[in-house]
Amino acid sequence: MQKMWIAAAVLWGASLGAQATPVTYDFSANVTAGALSGSTVTGFLTYDSSSIAPSQSIDATGLLTNFGFNWGGVAYTAANVGAGYLSFDASGALEDFLFGNSCAAGSCSVVGGQDWMLASYSFLFAEGGNVLFSDAPSFALHNVPEPSSIALFGLALALLPLARKKKG
C-alpha cells in the first residue's frame, strides 16, 4: 500500500512539472495629459510558458492568455488585444513585446477613437486622436510559485501519512 502511495505522489508531481504555466507581468504607466494627468494606470499581461521559444520572436494573434487594465471606466481585456508579438532571449526570458487594439503583424497604430498600444518601450493611449498618455512603462514579473515547488509540496503532503508510526 505504501508503494502505491509513493508511486501516485511521484506521478502527480511529475505531471505538474510537465504542464505549461502562465507567466504574468504587471505594468504601470504615468498619465501625462487630460483630466487625470499625474495619475498612474496599472495592468497585467499573461502568456503561456509553452509559447516560449528561446532566441525567437512570435508574431500572431491570441498570444496572451490574460490581459487587463482599466481606463476611463472601461476594462480592457485579452478580448481587446489584436495581433502582437513576444520576443525571447537565448535563456527564454521575455525581452520585447508589442500589443494593442489596432495592431497588424509587427506594428500598431494609435490614431483614432480609443486606441492603445503597449510595448516593452512605450505605452500609448489616444482618444479621438489626442494622446492621453505616452510613457515608458515599468514592468515586473509577477511572482508565482514554480511548478516544481508545488510538486514537492504535494509530494510531502502525500507522504505525510507514511511518516506516522504504526501503533502496535
C-alpha positions in Angstrom: 0.0 0.0 0.0 2.8 2.4 0.8 4.5 1.8 -2.5 1.2 2.7 -4.3 1.0 6.0 -2.4 4.6 6.8 -3.3 4.1 6.0 -6.9 1.0 8.1 -7.1 2.7 11.0 -5.5 5.7 10.8 -7.8 3.4 10.6 -10.9 1.3 13.5 -9.7 4.4 15.7 -9.0 5.9 14.8 -12.4 2.6 15.7 -14.2 2.6 19.1 -12.5 6.2 19.9 -13.6 5.4 18.9 -17.2 2.5 21.3 -17.7 2.9 24.7 -19.2 2.4 27.5 -16.7 1.1 31.1 -17.1 3.8 33.8 -17.0 2.4 37.2 -15.8 4.0 40.6 -15.9 2.5 43.6 -14.1 2.9 47.0 -15.7 2.3 50.7 -14.9 2.5 53.9 -16.8 2.0 57.6 -15.9 -0.8 59.6 -17.4 0.7 62.8 -18.9 -2.4 64.6 -20.4 -6.1 65.0 -19.9 -8.2 65.4 -16.7 -6.4 62.5 -15.0 -2.9 63.8 -15.7 -0.5 62.8 -13.0 -2.3 59.6 -12.2 -1.0 56.1 -12.9 -2.5 53.3 -14.9 -1.7 49.7 -13.9 -2.4 46.4 -15.5 -1.0 42.9 -16.3 -0.3 40.6 -19.3 -0.1 36.9 -19.2 1.2 34.4 -21.7 1.6 30.6 -21.5 5.1 29.3 -20.9 4.6 26.9 -23.8 4.9 29.9 -26.2 8.5 30.4 -25.1 10.9 29.9 -28.0 14.4 30.9 -26.9 16.1 33.4 -29.2 12.9 33.8 -31.3 10.0 36.1 -31.8 6.4 35.0 -32.1 4.1 37.3 -34.2 0.5 36.2 -34.0 -3.0 36.8 -32.6 -4.1 35.1 -29.4 -0.6 35.2 -27.7 -1.9 36.5 -24.4 -4.0 34.2 -22.2 -5.0 37.0 -20.0 -4.6 40.8 -20.1 -6.1 43.8 -18.3 -6.1 47.4 -17.5 -8.8 50.0 -16.7 -9.0 53.5 -18.2 -11.9 55.9 -18.3 -14.3 53.4 -16.8 -13.5 50.9 -19.5 -12.0 47.5 -18.7 -9.6 46.4 -21.4 -9.1 42.6 -21.5 -7.5 39.9 -23.7 -10.6 40.2 -25.9 -9.5 43.8 -26.8 -6.0 42.7 -27.9 -5.3 42.4 -31.6 -2.2 40.9 -33.1 1.1 41.2 -31.3 4.4 39.7 -30.7 6.6 38.2 -28.0 10.4 38.0 -28.3 12.6 35.9 -26.1 16.3 36.0 -25.4 18.6 32.9 -25.5 17.6 31.9 -22.0 13.9 32.1 -22.8 13.3 35.3 -20.8 10.9 37.9 -22.3 12.9 40.7 -23.8 10.5 42.5 -26.1 6.7 42.6 -26.9 4.1 44.7 -28.6 0.3 44.5 -28.3 -2.7 46.8 -28.9 -6.2 47.1 -30.1 -5.2 48.4 -33.6 -2.3 46.1 -34.5 -1.3 44.1 -37.5 1.7 41.8 -37.9 4.6 43.5 -36.1 3.1 47.0 -35.9 0.4 49.0 -34.1 -1.2 52.4 -34.7 -2.7 54.8 -32.2 -4.7 57.4 -34.2 -8.4 57.1 -33.8 -11.2 56.6 -31.2 -9.8 54.8 -28.2 -6.6 53.3 -29.5 -3.9 51.9 -27.3 -0.6 50.2 -27.7 1.6 48.5 -25.1 5.2 47.7 -25.9 8.3 47.0 -23.8 9.4 50.5 -24.6 6.1 52.5 -24.6 2.5 52.6 -23.5 0.3 54.9 -25.6 -3.4 55.7 -25.2 -5.3 58.0 -27.5 -8.9 59.2 -27.5 -10.2 60.9 -30.6 -6.7 61.4 -32.0 -5.4 63.0 -28.8 -2.7 61.1 -27.0 -3.7 61.0 -23.3 -0.6 59.3 -22.1 2.6 58.1 -23.6 5.1 56.7 -21.1 7.9 54.2 -20.9 6.1 51.8 -18.7 7.6 49.8 -15.8 7.3 46.1 -15.8 7.8 43.4 -13.2 7.5 39.7 -13.3 4.5 38.7 -11.1 5.7 36.2 -8.5 4.0 32.8 -8.7 5.2 29.6 -7.2 7.2 27.4 -9.6 5.6 24.1 -10.6 8.5 22.2 -9.1 7.8 23.9 -5.7 4.2 22.9 -5.9 5.1 19.3 -6.9 7.4 19.0 -3.9 4.8 20.3 -1.6 2.2 17.9 -3.0 4.7 15.0 -2.6 5.3 16.0 1.0 1.6 16.0 1.7 1.1 12.6 0.0 4.0 11.1 2.1 2.8 12.6 5.4 0.6 9.6 6.3 3.6 7.3 5.8 5.6 9.3 8.4 3.3 8.4 11.2 4.4 5.4 13.2 2.0 2.5 13.4 0.5 2.0 16.8 1.1 -1.6 18.0 
